[in-house]
Amino acid sequence: MSIGYDSWAVDLAEVGPVYPMQGWEIPMVIVGVIFWIGWHRIQFVREGEHLEKAKKIGDAEKVAKTLERY
């Protein structure tokens, strides 16, 4: 795909934007960090619920006997 330049040995300030969405770097980083923190929060809550359910599975007396044996 030709963009009309034979050489990139020019002042890029005169060329203009050289990649899409130029100037959106900071807002996209902020969105990415918010998404990352939100994802970890969701995972923390879901895994906590899963562990609580796992605690209630099984017979408590049988587990206590097995642990006392060791």
Distance bins in CASP14 RR format, pairs under 12 A and 6 or more apart:
PFRMAT RR
TARGET T0000
AUTHOR 0000-0000-0000
RMODE 2
METHOD distances of the structure
MODEL  1
3 15 0 0 0 0 1 0 0 0 0 0 0
3 16 0 0 0 0 0 1 0 0 0 0 0
3 17 0 0 0 0 0 1 0 0 0 0 0
3 18 0 0 0 0 1 0 0 0 0 0 0
4 10 0 0 0 0 0 1 0 0 0 0 0
4 15 0 0 0 0 0 1 0 0 0 0 0
5 12 0 0 0 0 0 1 0 0 0 0 0
5 14 0 0 0 0 0 1 0 0 0 0 0
5 15 1 0 0 1 0 0 0 0 0 0 0
5 16 0 0 0 0 0 1 0 0 0 0 0
5 18 0 0 0 0 0 1 0 0 0 0 0
7 15 0 0 0 0 0 1 0 0 0 0 0
8 14 0 0 0 0 0 1 0 0 0 0 0
8 15 0 0 0 0 1 0 0 0 0 0 0
8 18 0 0 0 0 1 0 0 0 0 0 0
9 15 0 0 0 0 0 1 0 0 0 0 0
10 16 0 0 0 0 0 1 0 0 0 0 0
10 18 0 0 0 0 0 1 0 0 0 0 0
11 18 0 0 0 0 0 1 0 0 0 0 0
12 18 1 0 0 1 0 0 0 0 0 0 0
12 19 0 0 0 0 0 1 0 0 0 0 0
12 22 0 0 0 0 0 1 0 0 0 0 0
15 22 0 0 0 0 0 1 0 0 0 0 0
16 22 0 0 0 0 1 0 0 0 0 0 0
16 23 0 0 0 0 0 1 0 0 0 0 0
17 23 0 0 0 0 1 0 0 0 0 0 0
17 24 0 0 0 0 0 1 0 0 0 0 0
19 25 0 0 0 0 0 1 0 0 0 0 0
20 28 0 0 0 0 0 1 0 0 0 0 0
21 27 0 0 0 0 1 0 0 0 0 0 0
21 28 1 0 0 1 0 0 0 0 0 0 0
22 28 0 0 0 0 0 1 0 0 0 0 0
23 29 0 0 0 0 0 1 0 0 0 0 0
24 30 0 0 0 0 0 1 0 0 0 0 0
24 31 0 0 0 0 1 0 0 0 0 0 0
24 32 0 0 0 0 0 1 0 0 0 0 0
25 31 0 0 0 0 0 1 0 0 0 0 0
25 32 0 0 0 0 0 1 0 0 0 0 0
26 32 0 0 0 0 0 1 0 0 0 0 0
26 33 0 0 0 0 0 1 0 0 0 0 0
27 33 0 0 0 0 0 1 0 0 0 0 0
27 34 0 0 0 0 0 1 0 0 0 0 0
28 34 0 0 0 0 0 1 0 0 0 0 0
28 35 0 0 0 0 0 1 0 0 0 0 0
29 35 0 0 0 0 0 1 0 0 0 0 0
29 36 0 0 0 0 0 1 0 0 0 0 0
30 36 0 0 0 0 0 1 0 0 0 0 0
30 37 0 0 0 0 0 1 0 0 0 0 0
31 37 0 0 0 0 0 1 0 0 0 0 0
31 38 0 0 0 0 0 1 0 0 0 0 0
32 38 0 0 0 0 1 0 0 0 0 0 0
32 39 0 0 0 0 1 0 0 0 0 0 0
33 39 0 0 0 0 0 1 0 0 0 0 0
33 40 0 0 0 0 0 1 0 0 0 0 0
34 40 0 0 0 0 0 1 0 0 0 0 0
34 41 0 0 0 0 0 1 0 0 0 0 0
35 41 0 0 0 0 0 1 0 0 0 0 0
35 42 0 0 0 0 0 1 0 0 0 0 0
36 42 0 0 0 0 0 1 0 0 0 0 0
36 43 0 0 0 0 0 1 0 0 0 0 0
37 43 0 0 0 0 0 1 0 0 0 0 0
37 44 0 0 0 0 0 1 0 0 0 0 0
38 44 0 0 0 0 1 0 0 0 0 0 0
38 45 0 0 0 0 0 1 0 0 0 0 0
38 46 0 0 0 0 0 1 0 0 0 0 0
39 45 0 0 0 0 0 1 0 0 0 0 0
39 46 0 0 0 0 0 1 0 0 0 0 0
40 46 0 0 0 0 0 1 0 0 0 0 0
40 47 0 0 0 0 0 1 0 0 0 0 0
41 47 0 0 0 0 0 1 0 0 0 0 0
41 48 0 0 0 0 0 1 0 0 0 0 0
42 48 0 0 0 0 0 1 0 0 0 0 0
42 49 0 0 0 0 0 1 0 0 0 0 0
43 49 0 0 0 0 0 1 0 0 0 0 0
43 50 0 0 0 0 0 1 0 0 0 0 0
44 50 0 0 0 0 0 1 0 0 0 0 0
44 51 0 0 0 0 0 1 0 0 0 0 0
45 51 0 0 0 0 0 1 0 0 0 0 0
45 52 0 0 0 0 0 1 0 0 0 0 0
46 52 0 0 0 0 0 1 0 0 0 0 0
46 53 0 0 0 0 0 1 0 0 0 0 0
47 53 0 0 0 0 0 1 0 0 0 0 0
47 54 0 0 0 0 0 1 0 0 0 0 0
48 54 0 0 0 0 1 0 0 0 0 0 0
48 55 0 0 0 0 1 0 0 0 0 0 0
49 55 0 0 0 0 0 1 0 0 0 0 0
49 56 0 0 0 0 0 1 0 0 0 0 0
50 56 0 0 0 0 0 1 0 0 0 0 0
50 57 0 0 0 0 0 1 0 0 0 0 0
51 57 0 0 0 0 0 1 0 0 0 0 0
55 63 0 0 0 0 0 1 0 0 0 0 0
56 63 0 0 0 0 0 1 0 0 0 0 0
57 63 0 0 0 0 0 1 0 0 0 0 0
58 64 0 0 0 0 0 1 0 0 0 0 0
58 66 0 0 0 0 0 1 0 0 0 0 0
59 65 0 0 0 0 1 0 0 0 0 0 0
59 66 0 0 0 0 1 0 0 0 0 0 0
60 66 0 0 0 0 0 1 0 0 0 0 0
60 67 0 0 0 0 0 1 0 0 0 0 0
61 67 0 0 0 0 0 1 0 0 0 0 0
61 68 0 0 0 0 0 1 0 0 0 0 0
62 68 0 0 0 0 0 1 0 0 0 0 0
62 69 0 0 0 0 0 1 0 0 0 0 0
63 69 0 0 0 0 0 1 0 0 0 0 0
63 70 0 0 0 0 0 1 0 0 0 0 0
64 70 0 0 0 0 0 1 0 0 0 0 0
END
